[in-house]
Amino acid sequence: MISEQINEILNEQINKEFYSGYLYLSMSAHLKELGLNGFSSWMRKQAKEEVEHGLKIFDYIIDSDSFVTLKQIKMPEFEFNGILSIFKVVYEHEKCITSSIMKVAQKAEEECDRTTLNFVDWFISEQVEEEEAVKNIIKRLELFGEAKEALYLMDKELGERS
Ligand code: OFO
């Protein structure tokens, strides 16, 4: 069984993961409206991953004989200012998620809760990958500017994300 405090921050983390899914779905809809089907599909897959992250924590809490409390999910942004700014929002958001995961790890460390530390390790590695992937997209978008051919190729490439 995990401590009440760890239980509480993990419940908050579920909410953050589900909110991430909500935010990315909102972005996916917007990208689709712009006709960027590949970017839209990439973002939709990202949204699905976030929900899976939330469920992973959900299962961990239950398996630890503790209590899942689902909190209200806030409304995501739905007005965006172009594709580059969307990915910049994603990057900033992921950095917040990383620091939130680090706080869970820090709390687990303070409590010498090895099981939770081991559990959040996966999330820490996942955050490195996610931040890197988004940073890479931003770099390329900055490099290509408004070049339509490049955007077309990138859209095609991102649409192939499995
Ligand atoms: Fe994108 O982050 Fe989940 O954990």
Backbone and ligand atoms as CSV (ligand in chain L), in Angstrom:
chain,resi,resn,atom,element,x,y,z
A,1,MET,N,N,0.842,-1.208,0.000
A,1,MET,CA,C,0.000,0.000,0.000
A,1,MET,C,C,0.879,1.261,0.000
A,2,ILE,N,N,0.469,2.238,-0.807
A,2,ILE,CA,C,1.232,3.490,-0.857
A,2,ILE,C,C,0.688,4.469,0.190
A,3,SER,N,N,1.473,5.487,0.516
A,3,SER,CA,C,1.014,6.439,1.540
A,3,SER,C,C,-0.118,7.300,0.972
A,4,GLU,N,N,-0.840,7.962,1.886
A,4,GLU,CA,C,-1.944,8.837,1.456
A,4,GLU,C,C,-1.445,9.958,0.554
A,5,GLN,N,N,-0.269,10.485,0.908
A,5,GLN,CA,C,0.269,11.606,0.111
A,5,GLN,C,C,0.656,11.175,-1.297
A,6,ILE,N,N,1.276,10.001,-1.376
A,6,ILE,CA,C,1.644,9.489,-2.710
A,6,ILE,C,C,0.358,9.194,-3.490
A,7,ASN,N,N,-0.611,8.619,-2.816
A,7,ASN,CA,C,-1.897,8.326,-3.441
A,7,ASN,C,C,-2.492,9.620,-4.033
A,8,GLU,N,N,-2.445,10.683,-3.256
A,8,GLU,CA,C,-3.033,11.959,-3.684
A,8,GLU,C,C,-2.289,12.540,-4.899
A,9,ILE,N,N,-0.959,12.546,-4.872
A,9,ILE,CA,C,-0.257,13.137,-6.029
A,9,ILE,C,C,-0.397,12.250,-7.272
A,10,LEU,N,N,-0.553,10.948,-7.051
A,10,LEU,CA,C,-0.767,10.082,-8.220
A,10,LEU,C,C,-2.155,10.328,-8.818
A,11,ASN,N,N,-3.144,10.569,-7.952
A,11,ASN,CA,C,-4.479,10.906,-8.470
A,11,ASN,C,C,-4.428,12.219,-9.257
A,12,GLU,N,N,-3.645,13.177,-8.754
A,12,GLU,CA,C,-3.491,14.446,-9.486
A,12,GLU,C,C,-2.805,14.205,-10.834
A,13,GLN,N,N,-1.842,13.291,-10.805
A,13,GLN,CA,C,-1.117,12.992,-12.047
A,13,GLN,C,C,-2.042,12.353,-13.090
A,14,ILE,N,N,-2.957,11.522,-12.645
A,14,ILE,CA,C,-3.946,10.937,-13.588
A,14,ILE,C,C,-4.677,12.081,-14.278
A,15,ASN,N,N,-5.112,13.048,-13.476
A,15,ASN,CA,C,-5.858,14.180,-14.019
A,15,ASN,C,C,-5.009,14.942,-15.054
A,16,LYS,N,N,-3.730,15.122,-14.751
A,16,LYS,CA,C,-2.850,15.860,-15.675
A,16,LYS,C,C,-2.666,15.095,-16.984
A,17,GLU,N,N,-2.551,13.764,-16.861
A,17,GLU,CA,C,-2.377,12.958,-18.080
A,17,GLU,C,C,-3.644,13.017,-18.931
A,18,PHE,N,N,-4.812,12.915,-18.284
A,18,PHE,CA,C,-6.061,12.975,-19.048
A,18,PHE,C,C,-6.245,14.374,-19.649
A,19,TYR,N,N,-5.860,15.384,-18.885
A,19,TYR,CA,C,-5.953,16.751,-19.435
A,19,TYR,C,C,-5.037,16.878,-20.667
A,20,SER,N,N,-3.839,16.281,-20.587
A,20,SER,CA,C,-2.926,16.338,-21.745
A,20,SER,C,C,-3.619,15.726,-22.962
A,21,GLY,N,N,-4.282,14.589,-22.733
A,21,GLY,CA,C,-5.010,13.932,-23.826
A,21,GLY,C,C,-6.069,14.861,-24.399
A,22,TYR,N,N,-6.770,15.551,-23.523
A,22,TYR,CA,C,-7.831,16.465,-23.934
A,22,TYR,C,C,-7.262,17.628,-24.754
A,23,LEU,N,N,-6.143,18.177,-24.247
A,23,LEU,CA,C,-5.493,19.300,-24.932
A,23,LEU,C,C,-5.027,18.882,-26.329
A,24,TYR,N,N,-4.410,17.702,-26.410
A,24,TYR,CA,C,-3.876,17.264,-27.699
A,24,TYR,C,C,-4.993,16.899,-28.676
A,25,LEU,N,N,-6.119,16.430,-28.146
A,25,LEU,CA,C,-7.256,16.151,-29.040
A,25,LEU,C,C,-7.801,17.456,-29.613
A,26,SER,N,N,-7.817,18.475,-28.763
A,26,SER,CA,C,-8.284,19.788,-29.214
A,26,SER,C,C,-7.365,20.305,-30.331
A,27,MET,N,N,-6.059,20.092,-30.147
A,27,MET,CA,C,-5.089,20.513,-31.166
A,27,MET,C,C,-5.257,19.680,-32.429
A,28,SER,N,N,-5.520,18.392,-32.239
A,28,SER,CA,C,-5.692,17.501,-33.384
A,28,SER,C,C,-6.868,17.975,-34.243
A,29,ALA,N,N,-7.962,18.360,-33.588
A,29,ALA,CA,C,-9.141,18.845,-34.322
A,29,ALA,C,C,-8.777,20.103,-35.111
A,30,HIS,N,N,-8.031,21.004,-34.462
A,30,HIS,CA,C,-7.655,22.259,-35.106
A,30,HIS,C,C,-6.744,21.997,-36.323
A,31,LEU,N,N,-5.789,21.085,-36.156
A,31,LEU,CA,C,-4.870,20.774,-37.257
A,31,LEU,C,C,-5.632,20.159,-38.439
A,32,LYS,N,N,-6.641,19.387,-38.100
A,32,LYS,CA,C,-7.460,18.777,-39.159
A,32,LYS,C,C,-8.214,19.875,-39.908
A,33,GLU,N,N,-8.732,20.845,-39.169
A,33,GLU,CA,C,-9.430,21.966,-39.817
A,33,GLU,C,C,-8.505,22.711,-40.778
A,34,LEU,N,N,-7.214,22.747,-40.425
A,34,LEU,CA,C,-6.248,23.443,-41.297
A,34,LEU,C,C,-5.873,22.594,-42.521
A,35,GLY,N,N,-6.347,21.345,-42.542
A,35,GLY,CA,C,-6.028,20.458,-43.659
A,35,GLY,C,C,-4.724,19.712,-43.460
A,36,LEU,N,N,-4.160,19.807,-42.247
A,36,LEU,CA,C,-2.890,19.126,-41.974
A,36,LEU,C,C,-3.195,17.757,-41.342
A,37,ASN,N,N,-3.632,16.850,-42.185
A,37,ASN,CA,C,-4.112,15.560,-41.669
A,37,ASN,C,C,-3.035,14.739,-40.963
A,38,GLY,N,N,-1.787,14.825,-41.457
A,38,GLY,CA,C,-0.697,14.067,-40.847
A,38,GLY,C,C,-0.366,14.599,-39.456
A,39,PHE,N,N,-0.277,15.915,-39.332
A,39,PHE,CA,C,-0.010,16.530,-38.027
A,39,PHE,C,C,-1.160,16.204,-37.069
A,40,SER,N,N,-2.374,16.267,-37.627
A,40,SER,CA,C,-3.559,15.993,-36.814
A,40,SER,C,C,-3.527,14.555,-36.284
A,41,SER,N,N,-3.165,13.626,-37.164
A,41,SER,CA,C,-3.136,12.218,-36.753
A,41,SER,C,C,-2.019,11.972,-35.718
A,42,TRP,N,N,-0.875,12.635,-35.901
A,42,TRP,CA,C,0.229,12.527,-34.933
A,42,TRP,C,C,-0.258,12.979,-33.550
A,43,MET,N,N,-0.962,14.106,-33.544
A,43,MET,CA,C,-1.428,14.670,-32.275
A,43,MET,C,C,-2.499,13.780,-31.640
A,44,ARG,N,N,-3.322,13.177,-32.472
A,44,ARG,CA,C,-4.357,12.284,-31.943
A,44,ARG,C,C,-3.707,11.056,-31.278
A,45,LYS,N,N,-2.636,10.551,-31.919
A,45,LYS,CA,C,-1.922,9.417,-31.318
A,45,LYS,C,C,-1.285,9.836,-29.996
A,46,GLN,N,N,-0.795,11.065,-29.962
A,46,GLN,CA,C,-0.204,11.558,-28.718
A,46,GLN,C,C,-1.263,11.628,-27.620
A,47,ALA,N,N,-2.465,12.073,-28.018
A,47,ALA,CA,C,-3.573,12.157,-27.049
A,47,ALA,C,C,-3.877,10.763,-26.492
A,48,LYS,N,N,-3.876,9.775,-27.381
A,48,LYS,CA,C,-4.175,8.400,-26.954
A,48,LYS,C,C,-3.108,7.909,-25.965
A,49,GLU,N,N,-1.848,8.259,-26.260
A,49,GLU,CA,C,-0.759,7.851,-25.348
A,49,GLU,C,C,-0.950,8.452,-23.959
A,50,GLU,N,N,-1.395,9.715,-23.941
A,50,GLU,CA,C,-1.580,10.380,-22.637
A,50,GLU,C,C,-2.657,9.690,-21.819
A,51,VAL,N,N,-3.738,9.289,-22.498
A,51,VAL,CA,C,-4.805,8.578,-21.784
A,51,VAL,C,C,-4.247,7.249,-21.251
A,52,GLU,N,N,-3.409,6.605,-22.073
A,52,GLU,CA,C,-2.782,5.349,-21.603
A,52,GLU,C,C,-1.896,5.595,-20.380
A,53,HIS,N,N,-1.185,6.735,-20.371
A,53,HIS,CA,C,-0.353,7.056,-19.199
A,53,HIS,C,C,-1.245,7.189,-17.960
A,54,GLY,N,N,-2.373,7.891,-18.148
A,54,GLY,CA,C,-3.314,8.063,-17.029
A,54,GLY,C,C,-3.794,6.706,-16.522
A,55,LEU,N,N,-4.091,5.813,-17.463
A,55,LEU,CA,C,-4.597,4.497,-17.071
A,55,LEU,C,C,-3.530,3.645,-16.382
A,56,LYS,N,N,-2.287,3.857,-16.794
A,56,LYS,CA,C,-1.178,3.134,-16.171
A,56,LYS,C,C,-1.105,3.500,-14.673
A,57,ILE,N,N,-1.281,4.789,-14.400
A,57,ILE,CA,C,-1.254,5.248,-12.999
A,57,ILE,C,C,-2.497,4.740,-12.264
A,58,PHE,N,N,-3.624,4.794,-12.944
A,58,PHE,CA,C,-4.898,4.292,-12.420
A,58,PHE,C,C,-4.712,2.836,-11.942
A,59,ASP,N,N,-4.124,2.004,-12.814
A,59,ASP,CA,C,-3.916,0.587,-12.468
A,59,ASP,C,C,-2.936,0.430,-11.308
A,60,TYR,N,N,-1.886,1.282,-11.322
A,60,TYR,CA,C,-0.877,1.179,-10.262
A,60,TYR,C,C,-1.508,1.463,-8.895
A,61,ILE,N,N,-2.362,2.484,-8.851
A,61,ILE,CA,C,-3.009,2.832,-7.579
A,61,ILE,C,C,-3.866,1.660,-7.092
A,62,ILE,N,N,-4.641,1.105,-8.003
A,62,ILE,CA,C,-5.519,-0.009,-7.609
A,62,ILE,C,C,-4.683,-1.230,-7.185
A,63,ASP,N,N,-3.645,-1.522,-7.980
A,63,ASP,CA,C,-2.792,-2.668,-7.632
A,63,ASP,C,C,-2.080,-2.463,-6.292
A,64,SER,N,N,-1.929,-1.192,-5.896
A,64,SER,CA,C,-1.278,-0.908,-4.615
A,64,SER,C,C,-2.293,-0.876,-3.481
A,65,ASP,N,N,-3.486,-1.344,-3.785
A,65,ASP,CA,C,-4.519,-1.427,-2.759
A,65,ASP,C,C,-4.886,-0.045,-2.218
A,66,SER,N,N,-4.848,0.952,-3.118
A,66,SER,CA,C,-5.184,2.320,-2.710
A,66,SER,C,C,-6.376,2.825,-3.527
A,67,PHE,N,N,-6.626,4.150,-3.451
A,67,PHE,CA,C,-7.907,4.639,-3.985
A,67,PHE,C,C,-7.746,5.601,-5.161
A,68,VAL,N,N,-8.465,5.297,-6.231
A,68,VAL,CA,C,-8.479,6.200,-7.382
A,68,VAL,C,C,-9.576,7.240,-7.157
A,69,THR,N,N,-9.188,8.518,-7.264
A,69,THR,CA,C,-10.191,9.589,-7.193
A,69,THR,C,C,-10.055,10.402,-8.469
A,70,LEU,N,N,-11.059,10.301,-9.309
A,70,LEU,CA,C,-10.986,11.044,-10.577
A,70,LEU,C,C,-11.485,12.464,-10.361
A,71,LYS,N,N,-10.637,13.409,-10.735
A,71,LYS,CA,C,-10.996,14.820,-10.527
A,71,LYS,C,C,-11.501,15.430,-11.832
A,72,GLN,N,N,-12.099,16.603,-11.715
A,72,GLN,CA,C,-12.639,17.275,-12.903
A,72,GLN,C,C,-11.509,17.639,-13.876
A,73,ILE,N,N,-11.771,17.396,-15.155
A,73,ILE,CA,C,-10.767,17.748,-16.173
A,73,ILE,C,C,-11.107,19.134,-16.713
A,74,LYS,N,N,-10.129,20.049,-16.649
A,74,LYS,CA,C,-10.439,21.411,-17.105
A,74,LYS,C,C,-10.547,21.460,-18.636
A,75,MET,N,N,-11.211,22.496,-19.096
A,75,MET,CA,C,-11.416,22.649,-20.539
A,75,MET,C,C,-10.093,23.001,-21.215
A,76,PRO,N,N,-9.766,22.319,-22.326
A,76,PRO,CA,C,-8.480,22.647,-22.967
A,76,PRO,C,C,-8.598,23.912,-23.815
A,77,GLU,N,N,-7.438,24.463,-24.156
A,77,GLU,CA,C,-7.449,25.595,-25.103
A,77,GLU,C,C,-8.025,25.095,-26.411
A,78,PHE,N,N,-8.688,25.987,-27.161
A,78,PHE,CA,C,-9.181,25.550,-28.475
A,78,PHE,C,C,-8.897,26.577,-29.568
A,79,GLU,N,N,-8.256,27.686,-29.170
A,79,GLU,CA,C,-7.863,28.661,-30.191
A,79,GLU,C,C,-6.344,28.684,-30.243
A,80,PHE,N,N,-5.821,28.471,-31.444
A,80,PHE,CA,C,-4.366,28.392,-31.572
A,80,PHE,C,C,-3.893,29.342,-32.653
A,81,ASN,N,N,-2.606,29.629,-32.554
A,81,ASN,CA,C,-2.074,30.647,-33.446
A,81,ASN,C,C,-1.034,30.046,-34.402
A,82,GLY,N,N,-1.482,29.082,-35.213
A,82,GLY,CA,C,-0.574,28.488,-36.198
A,82,GLY,C,C,0.139,27.256,-35.672
A,83,ILE,N,N,0.651,26.492,-36.606
A,83,ILE,CA,C,1.220,25.180,-36.297
A,83,ILE,C,C,2.447,25.248,-35.368
A,84,LEU,N,N,3.328,26.223,-35.628
A,84,LEU,CA,C,4.526,26.324,-34.789
A,84,LEU,C,C,4.136,26.620,-33.341
A,85,SER,N,N,3.193,27.525,-33.175
A,85,SER,CA,C,2.816,27.878,-31.800
A,85,SER,C,C,2.149,26.688,-31.115
A,86,ILE,N,N,1.432,25.855,-31.859
A,86,ILE,CA,C,0.821,24.655,-31.265
A,86,ILE,C,C,1.917,23.776,-30.657
A,87,PHE,N,N,2.976,23.523,-31.437
A,87,PHE,CA,C,4.023,22.627,-30.924
A,87,PHE,C,C,4.829,23.278,-29.790
A,88,LYS,N,N,4.886,24.603,-29.815
A,88,LYS,CA,C,5.549,25.269,-28.685
A,88,LYS,C,C,4.721,25.104,-27.416
A,89,VAL,N,N,3.397,25.157,-27.562
A,89,VAL,CA,C,2.524,24.935,-26.397
A,89,VAL,C,C,2.713,23.497,-25.888
A,90,VAL,N,N,2.788,22.547,-26.833
A,90,VAL,CA,C,2.988,21.142,-26.438
A,90,VAL,C,C,4.297,21.010,-25.651
A,91,TYR,N,N,5.355,21.644,-26.156
A,91,TYR,CA,C,6.665,21.530,-25.513
A,91,TYR,C,C,6.631,22.082,-24.084
A,92,GLU,N,N,6.035,23.265,-23.949
A,92,GLU,CA,C,5.950,23.869,-22.603
A,92,GLU,C,C,5.103,22.984,-21.684
A,93,HIS,N,N,4.027,22.449,-22.253
A,93,HIS,CA,C,3.145,21.596,-21.445
A,93,HIS,C,C,3.903,20.345,-20.979
A,94,GLU,N,N,4.658,19.742,-21.899
A,94,GLU,CA,C,5.396,18.528,-21.532
A,94,GLU,C,C,6.460,18.820,-20.465
A,95,LYS,N,N,7.040,20.011,-20.528
A,95,LYS,CA,C,8.023,20.355,-19.490
A,95,LYS,C,C,7.337,20.425,-18.117
A,96,CYS,N,N,6.111,20.948,-18.101
A,96,CYS,CA,C,5.356,20.990,-16.825
A,96,CYS,C,C,5.069,19.567,-16.351
A,97,ILE,N,N,4.715,18.692,-17.289
A,97,ILE,CA,C,4.427,17.307,-16.913
A,97,ILE,C,C,5.692,16.645,-16.355
A,98,THR,N,N,6.826,16.926,-16.994
A,98,THR,CA,C,8.077,16.354,-16.505
A,98,THR,C,C,8.340,16.800,-15.066
A,99,SER,N,N,8.135,18.091,-14.796
A,99,SER,CA,C,8.434,18.522,-13.422
A,99,SER,C,C,7.411,17.933,-12.455
A,100,SER,N,N,6.206,17.716,-12.924
A,100,SER,CA,C,5.200,17.098,-12.065
A,100,SER,C,C,5.581,15.635,-11.731
A,101,ILE,N,N,6.081,14.917,-12.732
A,101,ILE,CA,C,6.524,13.528,-12.517
A,101,ILE,C,C,7.721,13.512,-11.548
A,102,MET,N,N,8.601,14.504,-11.726
A,102,MET,CA,C,9.772,14.588,-10.842
A,102,MET,C,C,9.352,14.794,-9.389
A,103,LYS,N,N,8.249,15.542,-9.210
A,103,LYS,CA,C,7.772,15.769,-7.841
A,103,LYS,C,C,7.265,14.458,-7.229
A,104,VAL,N,N,6.645,13.627,-8.074
A,104,VAL,CA,C,6.193,12.325,-7.571
A,104,VAL,C,C,7.424,11.511,-7.139
A,105,ALA,N,N,8.451,11.530,-7.994
A,105,ALA,CA,C,9.672,10.776,-7.686
A,105,ALA,C,C,10.325,11.293,-6.398
A,106,GLN,N,N,10.347,12.618,-6.270
A,106,GLN,CA,C,10.958,13.227,-5.084
A,106,GLN,C,C,10.222,12.816,-3.806
A,107,LYS,N,N,8.898,12.828,-3.895
A,107,LYS,CA,C,8.080,12.440,-2.734
A,107,LYS,C,C,8.352,10.967,-2.385
A,108,ALA,N,N,8.407,10.132,-3.430
A,108,ALA,CA,C,8.638,8.702,-3.208
A,108,ALA,C,C,10.012,8.481,-2.572
A,109,GLU,N,N,10.969,9.295,-3.009
A,109,GLU,CA,C,12.317,9.194,-2.465
A,109,GLU,C,C,12.314,9.544,-0.970
A,110,GLU,N,N,11.634,10.656,-0.661
A,110,GLU,CA,C,11.544,11.088,0.744
A,110,GLU,C,C,10.953,9.989,1.627
A,111,GLU,N,N,9.999,9.258,1.043
A,111,GLU,CA,C,9.321,8.217,1.832
A,111,GLU,C,C,9.999,6.847,1.718
A,112,CYS,N,N,11.117,6.801,0.989
A,112,CYS,CA,C,11.804,5.531,0.708
A,112,CYS,C,C,10.825,4.507,0.123
A,113,ASP,N,N,9.943,5.011,-0.745
A,113,ASP,CA,C,8.956,4.144,-1.390
A,113,ASP,C,C,9.564,3.643,-2.713
A,114,ARG,N,N,10.301,2.548,-2.628
A,114,ARG,CA,C,11.039,2.008,-3.785
A,114,ARG,C,C,10.101,1.575,-4.912
A,115,THR,N,N,8.935,1.081,-4.547
A,115,THR,CA,C,8.003,0.576,-5.564
A,115,THR,C,C,7.511,1.723,-6.456
A,116,THR,N,N,7.147,2.832,-5.807
A,116,THR,CA,C,6.669,3.968,-6.610
A,116,THR,C,C,7.823,4.571,-7.407
A,117,LEU,N,N,9.009,4.600,-6.801
A,117,LEU,CA,C,10.172,5.126,-7.519
A,117,LEU,C,C,10.423,4.318,-8.790
A,118,ASN,N,N,10.332,3.028,-8.635
A,118,ASN,CA,C,10.521,2.130,-9.767
A,118,ASN,C,C,9.426,2.371,-10.818
A,119,PHE,N,N,8.212,2.571,-10.338
A,119,PHE,CA,C,7.074,2.804,-11.238
A,119,PHE,C,C,7.259,4.103,-12.040
A,120,VAL,N,N,7.659,5.190,-11.370
A,120,VAL,CA,C,7.766,6.469,-12.090
A,120,VAL,C,C,8.994,6.558,-12.997
A,121,ASP,N,N,9.925,5.664,-12.804
A,121,ASP,CA,C,11.110,5.630,-13.671
A,121,ASP,C,C,10.715,5.561,-15.145
A,122,TRP,N,N,9.744,4.719,-15.431
A,122,TRP,CA,C,9.265,4.569,-16.812
A,122,TRP,C,C,8.784,5.919,-17.355
A,123,PHE,N,N,8.057,6.667,-16.523
A,123,PHE,CA,C,7.515,7.959,-16.955
A,123,PHE,C,C,8.644,8.970,-17.206
A,124,ILE,N,N,9.689,8.873,-16.387
A,124,ILE,CA,C,10.806,9.815,-16.557
A,124,ILE,C,C,11.471,9.585,-17.927
A,125,SER,N,N,11.702,8.332,-18.264
A,125,SER,CA,C,12.301,8.039,-19.573
A,125,SER,C,C,11.360,8.457,-20.699
A,126,GLU,N,N,10.087,8.208,-20.516
A,126,GLU,CA,C,9.083,8.567,-21.523
A,126,GLU,C,C,9.084,10.083,-21.764
A,127,GLN,N,N,9.233,10.860,-20.691
A,127,GLN,CA,C,9.244,12.320,-20.829
A,127,GLN,C,C,10.443,12.785,-21.652
A,128,VAL,N,N,11.591,12.133,-21.452
A,128,VAL,CA,C,12.784,12.514,-22.230
A,128,VAL,C,C,12.485,12.319,-23.717
A,129,GLU,N,N,11.893,11.182,-24.043
A,129,GLU,CA,C,11.565,10.890,-25.451
A,129,GLU,C,C,10.551,11.881,-26.005
A,130,GLU,N,N,9.526,12.161,-25.214
A,130,GLU,CA,C,8.466,13.058,-25.707
A,130,GLU,C,C,8.994,14.468,-25.933
A,131,GLU,N,N,9.743,14.979,-24.964
A,131,GLU,CA,C,10.270,16.341,-25.124
A,131,GLU,C,C,11.174,16.416,-26.348
A,132,GLU,N,N,11.984,15.371,-26.517
A,132,GLU,CA,C,12.924,15.338,-27.640
A,132,GLU,C,C,12.164,15.343,-28.976
A,133,ALA,N,N,11.128,14.518,-29.069
A,133,ALA,CA,C,10.350,14.414,-30.317
A,133,ALA,C,C,9.711,15.765,-30.660
A,134,VAL,N,N,9.150,16.427,-29.656
A,134,VAL,CA,C,8.462,17.700,-29.915
A,134,VAL,C,C,9.479,18.797,-30.250
A,135,LYS,N,N,10.606,18.778,-29.557
A,135,LYS,CA,C,11.659,19.771,-29.821
A,135,LYS,C,C,12.129,19.653,-31.274
A,136,ASN,N,N,12.237,18.415,-31.708
A,136,ASN,CA,C,12.678,18.158,-33.069
A,136,ASN,C,C,11.685,18.707,-34.098
A,137,ILE,N,N,10.414,18.518,-33.840
A,137,ILE,CA,C,9.380,19.048,-34.749
A,137,ILE,C,C,9.472,20.585,-34.778
A,138,ILE,N,N,9.639,21.197,-33.607
A,138,ILE,CA,C,9.727,22.661,-33.537
A,138,ILE,C,C,10.926,23.166,-34.343
A,139,LYS,N,N,12.068,22.504,-34.164
A,139,LYS,CA,C,13.286,22.923,-34.877
A,139,LYS,C,C,13.058,22.903,-36.381
A,140,ARG,N,N,12.425,21.831,-36.845
A,140,ARG,CA,C,12.204,21.710,-38.287
A,140,ARG,C,C,11.204,22.748,-38.779
A,141,LEU,N,N,10.165,22.990,-37.991
A,141,LEU,CA,C,9.175,23.999,-38.396
A,141,LEU,C,C,9.823,25.378,-38.448
A,142,GLU,N,N,10.725,25.643,-37.514
A,142,GLU,CA,C,11.404,26.944,-37.507
A,142,GLU,C,C,12.330,27.078,-38.720
A,143,LEU,N,N,12.944,25.969,-39.057
A,143,LEU,CA,C,13.872,25.958,-40.186
A,143,LEU,C,C,13.151,26.153,-41.518
A,144,PHE,N,N,12.013,25.480,-41.659
A,144,PHE,CA,C,11.304,25.518,-42.948
A,144,PHE,C,C,10.427,26.752,-43.112
A,145,GLY,N,N,10.108,27.405,-42.000
A,145,GLY,CA,C,9.237,28.576,-42.092
A,145,GLY,C,C,7.930,28.221,-42.756
A,146,GLU,N,N,7.553,29.030,-43.739
A,146,GLU,CA,C,6.257,28.835,-44.397
A,146,GLU,C,C,6.379,27.984,-45.664
A,147,ALA,N,N,7.559,27.405,-45.908
A,147,ALA,CA,C,7.749,26.654,-47.162
A,147,ALA,C,C,6.732,25.519,-47.281
A,148,LYS,N,N,5.845,25.653,-48.258
A,148,LYS,CA,C,4.715,24.722,-48.347
A,148,LYS,C,C,5.133,23.290,-48.684
A,149,GLU,N,N,6.152,23.151,-49.529
A,149,GLU,CA,C,6.584,21.794,-49.910
A,149,GLU,C,C,7.086,21.046,-48.679
A,150,ALA,N,N,7.887,21.758,-47.872
A,150,ALA,CA,C,8.456,21.126,-46.672
A,150,ALA,C,C,7.345,20.736,-45.703
A,151,LEU,N,N,6.372,21.625,-45.565
A,151,LEU,CA,C,5.253,21.367,-44.663
A,151,LEU,C,C,4.463,20.138,-45.157
A,152,TYR,N,N,4.309,20.068,-46.458
A,152,TYR,CA,C,3.590,18.935,-47.059
A,152,TYR,C,C,4.318,17.617,-46.740
A,153,LEU,N,N,5.642,17.621,-46.901
A,153,LEU,CA,C,6.422,16.397,-46.639
A,153,LEU,C,C,6.401,16.025,-45.157
A,154,MET,N,N,6.477,17.047,-44.329
A,154,MET,CA,C,6.448,16.782,-42.878
A,154,MET,C,C,5.092,16.221,-42.461
A,155,ASP,N,N,4.051,16.773,-43.062
A,155,ASP,CA,C,2.693,16.304,-42.751
A,155,ASP,C,C,2.563,14.826,-43.116
A,156,LYS,N,N,3.133,14.495,-44.269
A,156,LYS,CA,C,3.091,13.106,-44.737
A,156,LYS,C,C,3.859,12.195,-43.751
A,157,GLU,N,N,5.038,12.665,-43.378
A,157,GLU,CA,C,5.899,11.874,-42.470
A,157,GLU,C,C,5.238,11.673,-41.097
A,158,LEU,N,N,4.706,12.744,-40.538
A,158,LEU,CA,C,4.097,12.626,-39.198
A,158,LEU,C,C,2.839,11.764,-39.235
A,159,GLY,N,N,2.187,11.754,-40.379
A,159,GLY,CA,C,0.976,10.924,-40.537
A,159,GLY,C,C,1.315,9.444,-40.491
A,160,GLU,N,N,2.600,9.118,-40.690
A,160,GLU,CA,C,2.992,7.693,-40.684
A,160,GLU,C,C,3.358,7.191,-39.294
A,161,ARG,N,N,3.240,8.070,-38.294
A,161,ARG,CA,C,3.575,7.625,-36.918
A,161,ARG,C,C,2.723,6.421,-36.536
A,162,SER,N,N,3.406,5.386,-36.051
A,162,SER,CA,C,2.635,4.167,-35.736
A,162,SER,C,C,2.121,4.202,-34.308
L,1,OFO,FE1,FE,3.210,13.534,-22.442
L,1,OFO,O1,O,3.311,12.883,-20.794
L,1,OFO,FE2,FE,2.272,11.611,-20.237
L,1,OFO,O2,O,3.402,11.254,-18.863
